[in-house]
Amino acid sequence: MRTDTLLATTGRGLAKKAGVVNPPVYHASTVLFPSLADMRIAQQDTAKNFVYGRNGTPSTFALEEALAAIEGGDRAIACPSGMSAIAIALMAVVQAGDHLLVVDTVYDPARIFLTHTLQRFGVAVTYYPPSMGADIATLIRPETKAILCESPGSHSFEVQDIPAIAAAAHAKGVIVMLDNTWATPLYFRPFDHGVDVSLQAATKYIVGHSDCEMGAIICTDAVFPAIKSQAMRLGTCVGPDDAYLTLRGLRTLSARMPRHQETGLQLARWLQQQPEVAAVLHPALPGSPGHTLWKRDFRGTSGLFGAVFHPGISEAAIAALVDHRRYFGIGFSWGGFESLMLPTNPRKVHPLTPWPYDGPSIRLHAGLEDPRDLIADLEDGFSLLRTVMADAGTAA
Ligand SMILES: *Cc1c(COP(=O)(O)O)cnc(C)c1O
């Protein structure tokens, strides 16, 4: 089945039974069994059968079926947030004395989890620069259990050589995990490139409407039992209304992503033409870091990218640009229908990754507004930025 058709059809078994289009929302803790014998049968596989709300309801099972199908993995585990998906997947594969390799451009709260939780529990972590490919083999130790990748990094947008990393990892029995939030399953097919565990902050593009938190771990059958049982031991579960919203967002993913892509590219090209801009960090633009790898491995780009200004541009001028906005919101997260803009500091969050720029940087998310309105908004913002710079020049 082709992806768009899959998005429209997967995870709808329950709905069919009820004669409606969307699977019903199951609010449940207790599940009642017709008999003790039925209960005993259901208990034989608590990861699959509906036995107790915390282990998953039909609402979460429908979502998990869809997430696994779309991402191209065998099984999926819905988690309360993208961050919890990362934490659960990592905890599932290590014990004290083990070692993890983690890309330097990893989502910053994941680094905080590693430092303050896993390292405290005796797990060693080595960060590696995103430019490492097959040479990651030199960092693999006998006790290395997994390599965590994130491609591209969501501040500096380097693309990783996932197939080379996967080949090196699998040669030594190491699991490859990838945070695939930026590309979504539509634009990067993790399991075709050797990934064992794909992590999604579904909060972003899959939910797509900035109205709920959701994470997903999508994995091969080989690692599923370890990760699912870890998630159950931690007591994490997903509310049925959030599962419903996520499944609803998923249905339109393939209608939204090309629009995010197109508008993002238009904004990126416009920014490239501004004399104050030193570089636009967008994997789909030739000359951007990782463009060659992106072209080889990806099927498209999302709407999140960065821009770096020349060193002379002041923080006050950037603040004038970001504060002026009819359409660009100031806020964390991305992937919703609305555009966002935020100053960034990649040097601070990615200490091992070369950052050849001295000027300030921003990150933009292209939403679903008309790109002409967004560019007009940027034009106004840039003229304010120029006013601030000119005033500073006069004052000096
Ligand atoms: C937002 C984000 C996360 C965390 O997702 P939450 O649902 O907010 O916990 C993880 N990885 C990346 C790349 C993200 O952008």
PDBQT file of the ligand as one rigid body, heavy atoms in Angstrom, charges set to zero:
ROOT
HETATM    1  C1  LIG A 401      10.450  18.431  20.756  1.00  0.00    +0.000 C 
HETATM    2  C2  LIG A 401      11.442  17.388  20.496  1.00  0.00    +0.000 A 
HETATM    3  C3  LIG A 401      11.535  16.268  21.315  1.00  0.00    +0.000 A 
HETATM    4  C4  LIG A 401      10.697  16.105  22.557  1.00  0.00    +0.000 C 
HETATM    5  O1  LIG A 401       9.326  16.060  22.299  1.00  0.00    +0.000 OA
HETATM    6  P1  LIG A 401       8.260  16.380  23.439  1.00  0.00    +0.000 P 
HETATM    7  O2  LIG A 401       7.024  15.711  22.924  1.00  0.00    +0.000 OA
HETATM    8  O3  LIG A 401       8.154  17.856  23.508  1.00  0.00    +0.000 OA
HETATM    9  O4  LIG A 401       8.759  15.776  24.697  1.00  0.00    +0.000 OA
HETATM   10  C5  LIG A 401      12.443  15.297  20.985  1.00  0.00    +0.000 A 
HETATM   11  N1  LIG A 401      13.238  15.407  19.910  1.00  0.00    +0.000 NA
HETATM   12  C6  LIG A 401      13.188  16.472  19.099  1.00  0.00    +0.000 A 
HETATM   13  C7  LIG A 401      14.089  16.550  17.936  1.00  0.00    +0.000 C 
HETATM   14  C8  LIG A 401      12.295  17.497  19.373  1.00  0.00    +0.000 A 
HETATM   15  O5  LIG A 401      12.265  18.572  18.599  1.00  0.00    +0.000 OA
ENDROOT
TORSDOF 0
